[in-house]
């Protein structure tokens, strides 16, 4: 029987190829990340292993037996003791699975996981042209706390960066 409901679970190393593929889709759009050159799976391995620490989490959403997206929660400004209660969230959905509510499921999970890790504030830092992510964050009570206009340069095409946040 084919899986029709999304399942969320912690990411495992076998998910790294799909996670890398989904992130590379985001890079190619030039609307979801400041990276401009796609990564190989090997280049992402150290990043993936950083989630073995207790102060971060990486989860995937599975649909029809396939990783359809992922989200992670990491320390904000790591190493700065006064900021230990604040985390940053990021989320990415495969382009063929967008507008199916998977981002909502992942963001909801990240909010709960951040609470479990003892965080009291959650930030999302994103490109100001990423209207879908802005709408998702606002749906979950995030507010725009900052804007850095024109600081992103995609080969002479400029955009800014927003900081969204919420108390959890």
Secondary structure, DSSP 8 states (H G I E B T S, - for coil): ----S-EEEE--GGGHHHHHHHHHHHHHHTSS-S--S---HHHHHHHHHGGGSTT-EEEEEEETTEEEEEEEEEESSTT-GGGTTEEEEEEEE-GGGTTSSHHHHHHHHHHHHHHHTT-SEEEEEEETT-HHHHHHHHHTT-EEEEEEEEEEEETTEEEEEEEEEEE-
